[in-house]
Amino acid sequence: MIKFKTSAEIESMKAAGAVSKAALRCVGAAIVPGVRALDLDRIAESVIRANGGVPAFKGYMGFPSSICCSVNDQIVHGIPTDDVVVKNGDIVSIDTGAIVNGWVGDNAWTFFCGTPSLQDKELCEVTRDCLKIAIKQAVPGNHLGDIGHAVQEHAERHGFGVIRDYAGHGIGREMHEEPSVRNFGHKGRGIKIQEGMVLAIEPMIVRGAYQTQVERNRWTVVSRDHSTAAHYENTVAVTADGPVILTSDGKGPWCPLEGGVA
């Protein structure tokens, strides 16, 4: 069942979105050659808690960490352990979530460590654009298929694969609510988008084929052909005036590091 939010509830969700974005921004600023993924996780948790939030991922269905840190061919749900050390040329997808006053904010970004390859840079630029295009489709009267089609058309036009096995989702008091927001589909198909929906829209795009597999830790998802992957996400409210990004710039909450994401 889809849980529609009132205007007041959507406004309340902005606090969680801002804290989640602040954590994401701080982690992104700390990604340099030699940094350990576990240190990135600690940064995120400290930012979330310092701003009155609780890490949404930690303990969720047994997940052990405050962030997902997915490097290169890892698509989503990478576990930030002490032995994961980021190297120059890596692309690093960071997914953060924060709970504030019972509401959840969820967002992700793929960062460059040092200088990426031209191919990986293009992948990230196209995936970021997929997110922007998808968000524009989140208006009353459209269908979820319009979001999926927008992502698929843009990614495949540039020669990239669109992940089928994982999708965006509704979000609110729970991190994962109905409906599922796929990154592929047909215009005018699927559930009609209505005012009051809040969606986590998150294109996951790969340089190669879209097939995936899960690593032995039962969490980390990688591309089966080990091609590099990018992942971008925002929490978006559907309003009569158009889509509103709830995981906004996040400059209000405390962050000990400078840096940002577009």
Buried (B, 14 or more C-beta within 10 A) or exposed (E): EBBBBEEEBBEBBBBBBBBBBBBBBBBBBBBEEEBBBBBBBBBBBBBBBBBBBBBBBBEBEEBBBBBBBBBBBBBBBBBBBEEBBBEEBBBBBBBBBBBBEEBBBBBBBBBBBEEBEEEBBBBBEBBBBBBBBBBBBBBBEBBBBBBBBBBBBBBBEBEBBBBBEBBBBBBBEBBBBEBBBBBBBEBEEBBEBEBBBBBBBBBBBBBBEBEBEEEEEEBBBBBEBBBBBBBBBBBBBBBEEEBBBBBBEBEBBEBEEEEBBE
